[in-house]
């Protein structure tokens, strides 16, 4: 749809942009000011939005990222339509997987401290 909405989904669904980092990078940048000393944040992190980059950005703030758990989740056609072609090509068989007509993505539960 032209306005970016997807029928049956909240308006905030899939607002990470074509590479998925639009909100994540802002969150990482603002996190040091929001964490108490010794505090931690637990978030979900899609594997296909470059966990290594998140680690680098967090390290620049003196923080580290640890993967606590991973799970493979189904990705709707509407979600895959919002992911850039370059990202799909680079992450296929890494963090994005196809099983017949179905797409799945790795999602991590991460701890930032």
N, C-alpha and C positions, 0 to 999 in steps of 0.2 A: 504494500500500500504506500502511497505517496507520503503520508504523514508519519510513517515509521511505525504505526501501530499494527498489531497482529490480532485478528479476530479471536476472542476467547482468552486473550492474555492481558495482564495488567500493563498499563502504559510504561511501567519501568522495566518490563521484561526485556532482557537482551539489549541493554543500553550501553554496553561496553564498547561499541564501535566495531569496525570490521576486524580489528586485531584483538579485541576483547580487553584492552588495557585502559580505556578512557577513564573509568572510575577507579580501577585498581591502582594506577599510578598516582592519582590524587590522594587516595587513601594511604598509600605508602609514604608519600611526601608529608602528609599531615600527622601520621601516626606518632612520631617522636614527641610532639607537643601534647598528645592526648594520653600517652601511657604514663602511669605513675612509675617512679624509680623501682626497678625490679619487676615491673608489670609485664603482662603478656597479652597478646591478642590471638584468638583462635578464629580462623576464617576458612571458608571453602575457597579453593583455587583451581580453576580449570587447568588441566595439564597442557592444553593447547595454547595457552596464553603466555608461554615462556616463563616457566618457574625459575630458570637460571637468571633471567633478567630481573625478576623480583628479588632473588637473592643478592644480586649486585646492587640494586637500588637500596635495599634494606641495609646492606653492609656499609654503604656510603653514609648512613645515619647511625652506624654503630649497632645495628640490630641484625639478628640472624633468623633464618627460616628453617624449620624442621618439619618434614612430612610425617604426620602421625598416623595417617590412614589413607588408603586409596580405594576407589571403587570405580567400576565401569558403569556409566549411566547412558540410557538411550537419549539420542539427540533427535528432536523433531525435525521434519523437513523445513519448517519455518526457521528453526535455529540455524540449520546448515546453510539456508539461503542467505543468512546474514553474515556468514563467515567468508572472509576473502578467499579467492581462488588460490592465491599464493600460500596462505596459511594452511588450507586443506592439503595442497600438494606437499608442503614441508612436513606436516604432522601425520599424514596417512601412514599407518603401520607403526607409528610412534605413540602418540597420545589420542589419535583418531583412528577408529577401526570400522571397517565395513563387513557385515555378515549378511550376504544376500542383499536385499533392498534396505537393510537397517543400518543406521549409523550410531556409533557409540563413542563416548569420549571419557577419558580418565579425569576424575575429579579427586582432588586431594583435600584432606583436612590438614591444615598447617597451623603450626604454632610459631608466632613471631615474638621474639624476646630480645 
